Amino acid sequence: MTLFKKRSIPYAHAIEGGIFGYLFLHPLTMFINNVMHRHMLDGSLHWHTLQDGLIQSLNAFSVLMLPWAMVFTLVGVVIGLYFGSLQTRLKKHRDELEAKVVERTAELTAANEELKSVDRLKTDIISNVSHELRTPITITRGSLELLDGENDPEARSQLQKMAFNALERQNQIVEDLVAAATIQKGGPKLNLEPIDVKAAITLTCHKTNAKAIEKKIKLLHRYQKDLPPVYADYKKLQHILRNLLHNALKFTEPGGKITINAIKKDGVVEVSMSDTGIGIPEDAIDKIFDPLYQTDPSATRMFEGTGMGLAIVKELVEAHEGRLSVKSRLGKGSIFCFTLPVVPHMV
């Protein structure tokens, strides 16, 4: 019954039960009582007996029968309250069950999407890595084949340099793959020791200077006086600097400039790397540290890379309890900053 939808279920059923007791239960009881009384007197059941019982049942609404009417109304109210509370409990259990079904469905949907995402990630890794590994191998093979029949010293030197650079690039890709695998297994293991940041930056710049000269890019580095050593893993720090510098060189046009600054700031050393490159689209800034993210994911993209370099940088910086940030303007360049803790007694 739905006479009182706006009321709570138990009270609505109490009112409906009271109406049921007064209008139906009370007259029915009188009818049955009268018929059974007549039957017990003469031992038979006739139509007149049923007719008389029906007429007598109408007296249930007379003033004389008001006390009985109240009793049966109260009985109806009690019955209504019982069934109302029962329905409330059933509704509560049903709602809880439906909520659990919705929750489990959402969990299964999320798990399914995660599996699809992992599957897509594996596909992208295989596609990107296989392409990036084939490229330096192809360049090296081609250079060596040309070198075999080349007698001009200058041309031989250029071919050797090309082959060396290609192998160096392949080595970087392999190191990124190893770092990514280590991170997936629970994070990189750090061999922490006091490190001279200036020496680490200078070495990284020296290793990439040939690439900067080739693209006619100015490579500058500036340090604050009395810069304290940081507490870091030397190889991991080199990996951070190399990936950031390689990224800056890749996206900076010929004739541009890359500047590396290192300063002490609030108990940490902050290293910033600014470039005059192409910049990052605003809607991509929050995604560039995601594994395998490419601002241009097409197969014909201009810039090489597996899309893991910045993701690895982020993981390595955070493993040192540092912070990584980026500011960029499209067409104006980018500034990447990361912090490393200063050796405790030097703070």
C-alpha positions as CSV (number, residue, x, y, z in Angstrom):
1,M,0.0,0.0,0.0
2,T,1.3,3.4,-0.9
3,L,-1.2,5.9,0.7
4,F,1.5,7.7,2.7
5,K,4.6,7.7,0.5
6,K,6.0,10.9,2.1
7,R,5.9,9.4,5.6
8,S,8.5,6.9,6.9
9,I,7.7,3.3,6.2
10,P,6.8,2.1,9.8
11,Y,4.5,5.0,10.6
12,A,2.8,4.9,7.2
13,H,2.1,1.2,7.7
14,A,0.8,1.9,11.2
15,I,-1.8,4.3,9.9
16,E,-2.7,1.9,7.1
17,G,-2.8,-1.0,9.5
18,G,-5.2,1.0,11.8
19,I,-7.5,1.7,8.9
20,F,-7.3,-1.9,7.9
21,G,-8.2,-3.0,11.4
22,Y,-11.1,-0.6,11.7
23,L,-12.7,-1.0,8.2
24,F,-12.0,-4.7,7.6
25,L,-10.6,-6.7,10.5
26,H,-13.3,-5.6,13.0
27,P,-16.4,-6.2,10.8
28,L,-14.9,-9.5,9.6
29,T,-14.4,-10.7,13.1
30,M,-18.0,-9.8,14.1
31,F,-19.2,-11.6,10.9
32,I,-17.3,-14.8,11.7
33,N,-18.3,-14.7,15.4
34,N,-22.0,-14.3,14.5
35,V,-22.0,-17.1,11.9
36,M,-20.2,-19.5,14.3
37,H,-22.6,-18.6,17.2
38,R,-25.7,-19.4,15.0
39,H,-24.1,-22.6,13.7
40,M,-23.4,-23.8,17.2
41,L,-27.0,-23.1,18.2
42,D,-28.9,-25.1,15.5
43,G,-26.0,-27.2,14.1
44,S,-26.5,-26.1,10.5
45,L,-25.3,-23.3,8.2
46,H,-28.0,-21.6,6.0
47,W,-28.0,-18.7,3.7
48,H,-30.1,-16.8,6.2
49,T,-27.4,-17.4,8.8
50,L,-24.8,-15.9,6.5
51,Q,-27.1,-13.0,5.7
52,D,-27.8,-12.3,9.3
53,G,-24.1,-12.4,10.1
54,L,-23.4,-9.9,7.3
55,I,-26.1,-7.6,8.7
56,Q,-24.7,-8.0,12.2
57,S,-21.2,-7.2,11.0
58,L,-22.4,-3.8,9.9
59,N,-23.1,-3.0,13.5
60,A,-19.3,-2.9,14.0
61,F,-19.5,0.8,13.0
62,S,-22.2,1.6,15.6
63,V,-21.5,3.7,18.7
64,L,-22.1,0.6,20.9
65,M,-19.2,-1.2,19.3
66,L,-16.8,1.7,19.5
67,P,-14.6,0.0,22.2
68,W,-14.2,-3.1,20.0
69,A,-13.5,-0.9,17.0
70,M,-10.7,0.8,19.0
71,V,-9.3,-2.6,20.0
72,F,-9.2,-3.9,16.4
73,T,-7.8,-0.5,15.2
74,L,-5.0,-0.9,17.7
75,V,-4.4,-4.5,16.6
76,G,-4.2,-3.2,13.0
77,V,-1.7,-0.5,14.1
78,V,0.5,-3.1,15.8
79,I,0.3,-5.3,12.7
80,G,1.1,-2.3,10.5
81,L,4.1,-1.4,12.7
82,Y,5.5,-4.9,12.6
83,F,5.2,-5.2,8.8
84,G,6.5,-1.6,8.4
85,S,9.6,-2.3,10.5
86,L,10.1,-5.6,8.7
87,Q,9.9,-3.8,5.3
88,T,12.3,-1.1,6.6
89,R,14.8,-3.8,7.6
90,L,14.4,-5.5,4.3
91,K,14.8,-2.2,2.4
92,K,18.0,-1.5,4.5
93,H,19.5,-4.9,3.6
94,R,18.5,-4.5,0.0
95,D,20.1,-1.1,-0.2
96,E,23.3,-2.4,1.5
97,L,23.3,-5.3,-1.0
98,E,22.8,-3.0,-3.9
99,A,25.6,-0.7,-2.6
100,K,27.9,-3.6,-2.3
101,V,27.0,-4.8,-5.9
102,V,27.7,-1.2,-7.2
103,E,31.0,-1.1,-5.2
104,R,32.1,-4.5,-6.5
105,T,31.1,-3.6,-10.0
106,A,33.1,-0.4,-9.8
107,E,36.1,-2.3,-8.5
108,L,35.9,-4.9,-11.2
109,T,35.5,-2.2,-13.8
110,A,38.5,-0.3,-12.5
111,A,40.5,-3.6,-12.4
112,N,39.5,-4.3,-15.9
113,E,40.6,-0.8,-17.1
114,E,43.8,-1.2,-15.2
115,L,44.5,-4.5,-17.0
116,K,43.7,-2.9,-20.3
117,S,46.0,0.0,-19.4
118,V,48.8,-2.4,-18.5
119,D,48.3,-4.2,-21.7
120,R,48.4,-1.0,-23.7
121,L,51.5,0.0,-21.7
122,K,53.3,-3.2,-22.6
123,T,52.4,-2.7,-26.3
124,D,53.7,0.8,-26.2
125,I,56.9,-0.2,-24.4
126,I,57.6,-2.9,-27.0
127,S,56.8,-0.5,-29.9
128,N,58.8,2.4,-28.6
129,V,61.8,0.5,-27.3
130,S,62.1,-1.7,-30.4
131,H,62.1,1.4,-32.6
132,E,64.5,3.3,-30.4
133,L,66.9,0.3,-30.2
134,R,66.8,-0.4,-33.9
135,T,67.6,3.2,-34.8
136,P,71.2,3.4,-33.2
137,I,71.9,-0.1,-34.4
138,T,71.0,0.8,-38.0
139,I,73.1,4.0,-37.8
140,T,76.1,2.1,-36.3
141,R,75.8,-0.6,-38.9
142,G,75.6,1.9,-41.8
143,S,78.5,3.9,-40.5
144,L,80.7,0.8,-40.1
145,E,79.8,-0.4,-43.6
146,L,80.7,3.0,-45.1
147,L,83.9,3.2,-43.0
148,D,85.2,-0.1,-44.5
149,G,85.5,1.4,-47.9
150,E,86.4,5.0,-46.9
151,N,90.0,6.3,-47.3
152,D,89.5,10.0,-46.5
153,P,90.7,10.6,-42.9
154,E,88.1,13.3,-42.2
155,A,85.2,11.3,-43.6
156,R,86.4,8.2,-41.5
157,S,86.5,10.4,-38.4
158,Q,82.9,11.6,-39.0
159,L,81.7,8.1,-39.6
160,Q,83.4,6.8,-36.4
161,K,81.9,9.7,-34.4
162,M,78.4,8.9,-35.8
163,A,78.8,5.2,-34.9
164,F,80.1,6.2,-31.4
165,N,77.2,8.6,-30.8
166,A,74.7,6.0,-31.9
167,L,76.1,3.4,-29.5
168,E,76.1,6.0,-26.7
169,R,72.5,6.6,-27.4
170,Q,71.7,2.9,-27.3
171,N,73.6,2.6,-24.0
172,Q,71.4,5.4,-22.6
173,I,68.2,3.6,-23.7
174,V,69.4,0.4,-22.0
175,E,70.2,2.3,-18.8
176,D,66.7,3.8,-18.9
177,L,65.2,0.3,-19.3
178,V,67.2,-1.1,-16.4
179,A,66.2,1.9,-14.2
180,A,62.6,1.5,-15.2
181,A,62.7,-2.2,-14.3
182,T,64.3,-1.5,-11.0
183,I,61.7,1.1,-10.1
184,Q,58.9,-1.3,-11.0
185,K,60.4,-3.9,-8.6
186,G,60.1,-1.5,-5.6
187,G,62.3,1.5,-6.2
188,P,66.0,2.1,-6.9
189,K,68.6,1.1,-4.3
190,L,70.7,4.1,-3.3
191,N,74.3,4.1,-2.4
192,L,74.2,7.5,-0.5
193,E,77.4,9.5,0.0
194,P,78.5,13.1,0.0
195,I,78.6,14.3,-3.6
196,D,80.1,17.5,-5.1
197,V,77.2,18.8,-7.3
198,K,79.5,21.1,-9.3
199,A,81.7,18.2,-10.3
200,A,78.7,16.1,-11.2
201,I,77.2,18.8,-13.4
202,T,80.6,19.6,-15.0
203,L,81.1,16.0,-15.9
204,T,77.6,15.7,-17.4
205,C,78.1,18.8,-19.5
206,H,81.5,17.6,-20.7
207,K,79.9,14.3,-21.9
208,T,77.2,16.1,-23.8
209,N,79.2,19.0,-25.0
210,A,79.8,17.4,-28.4
211,K,76.1,17.2,-29.0
212,A,75.6,20.9,-28.0
213,I,78.4,22.0,-30.3
214,E,76.9,20.0,-33.2
215,K,73.5,21.8,-32.7
216,K,75.3,25.1,-32.0
217,I,73.7,25.4,-28.6
218,K,75.4,27.3,-25.8
219,L,75.8,25.2,-22.7
220,L,76.3,27.3,-19.5
221,H,76.6,26.3,-15.9
222,R,76.7,28.6,-12.8
223,Y,77.2,27.7,-9.2
224,Q,76.7,29.5,-5.9
225,K,79.8,30.1,-3.9
226,D,80.6,27.6,-1.1
227,L,78.0,25.2,-2.4
228,P,77.8,22.3,0.1
229,P,77.9,18.7,-0.9
230,V,74.6,16.8,-1.3
231,Y,73.8,13.4,0.2
232,A,73.1,11.3,-3.0
233,D,73.9,8.3,-5.1
234,Y,76.5,9.5,-7.6
235,K,75.4,7.2,-10.5
236,K,71.7,8.1,-10.0
237,L,72.6,11.8,-9.9
238,Q,74.4,11.4,-13.2
239,H,71.4,9.7,-14.6
240,I,69.1,12.6,-13.5
241,L,71.4,15.2,-15.0
242,R,72.0,13.3,-18.2
243,N,68.3,12.7,-18.8
244,L,67.4,16.3,-18.1
245,L,70.2,17.7,-20.3
246,H,69.4,15.2,-23.1
247,N,65.8,16.4,-23.0
248,A,66.8,20.0,-23.1
249,L,69.2,19.4,-26.0
250,K,66.5,17.5,-27.9
251,F,63.9,20.2,-27.7
252,T,66.2,23.3,-28.1
253,E,66.5,24.7,-31.6
254,P,70.0,25.3,-33.1
255,G,71.5,28.6,-31.8
256,G,69.6,28.3,-28.5
257,K,71.0,28.2,-24.9
258,I,70.8,25.9,-21.9
259,T,71.8,27.2,-18.5
260,I,72.3,25.0,-15.4
261,N,72.3,26.8,-12.0
262,A,72.9,25.2,-8.6
263,I,72.2,27.1,-5.3
264,K,71.7,26.3,-1.6
265,K,68.2,26.9,-0.5
266,D,66.5,25.9,2.9
267,G,68.7,22.9,3.7
268,V,68.8,21.6,0.2
269,V,70.7,22.2,-3.0
270,E,68.4,23.3,-5.9
271,V,69.5,22.5,-9.4
272,S,67.7,24.2,-12.2
273,M,68.1,23.6,-15.9
274,S,66.6,26.2,-18.2
275,D,66.5,26.2,-22.0
276,T,65.3,28.3,-24.9
277,G,63.5,25.4,-26.5
278,I,60.1,24.9,-28.0
279,G,58.4,24.7,-24.6
280,I,55.6,22.4,-23.4
281,P,51.9,22.8,-24.1
282,E,50.0,23.8,-21.0
283,D,47.7,20.7,-21.1
284,A,50.8,18.4,-21.3
285,I,52.8,19.7,-18.3
286,D,51.0,17.4,-15.8
287,K,51.6,14.4,-18.1
288,I,55.3,14.7,-19.1
289,F,56.4,12.7,-16.0
290,D,54.1,9.8,-16.9
291,P,55.9,6.7,-18.2
292,L,56.0,6.5,-22.0
293,Y,54.3,9.9,-22.4
294,Q,55.1,11.7,-25.7
295,T,53.8,15.2,-26.6
296,D,53.7,13.8,-30.1
297,P,52.8,10.1,-30.0
298,S,52.6,9.6,-33.7
299,A,55.0,7.2,-35.5
300,T,56.3,10.2,-37.6
301,R,57.2,12.3,-34.6
302,M,60.2,14.6,-35.0
303,F,61.9,13.8,-31.7
304,E,63.3,10.4,-30.7
305,G,62.9,8.9,-27.3
306,T,61.1,6.1,-25.3
307,G,59.1,8.5,-23.2
308,M,60.7,7.1,-20.0
309,G,63.4,9.7,-19.4
310,L,61.5,12.2,-17.3
311,A,59.5,9.5,-15.5
312,I,62.8,8.0,-14.4
313,V,64.1,11.4,-13.3
314,K,61.0,11.9,-11.2
315,E,61.4,8.5,-9.5
316,L,65.1,9.0,-8.8
317,V,64.6,12.5,-7.4
318,E,61.8,11.4,-5.1
319,A,63.9,8.4,-4.0
320,H,66.4,11.0,-2.7
321,E,63.5,12.7,-0.9
322,G,63.9,15.6,-3.3
323,R,61.3,17.5,-5.3
324,L,61.0,17.9,-9.1
325,S,59.1,20.8,-10.8
326,V,58.8,22.3,-14.2
327,K,57.8,25.7,-15.6
328,S,57.3,26.2,-19.3
329,R,55.9,28.6,-21.9
330,L,55.1,27.3,-25.4
331,G,57.7,28.7,-27.8
332,K,59.7,30.3,-25.0
333,G,61.4,27.4,-23.3
334,S,61.3,25.4,-20.1
335,I,62.9,25.3,-16.6
336,F,63.2,22.0,-14.8
337,C,64.2,22.2,-11.1
338,F,65.0,19.5,-8.6
339,T,66.3,19.4,-5.1
340,L,68.7,17.2,-3.2
341,P,69.3,17.1,0.6
342,V,72.5,18.6,1.8
343,V,74.9,16.4,3.8
344,P,73.4,16.5,7.4
345,H,76.4,18.1,9.2
346,M,76.7,20.7,6.4
347,V,73.1,22.1,6.7
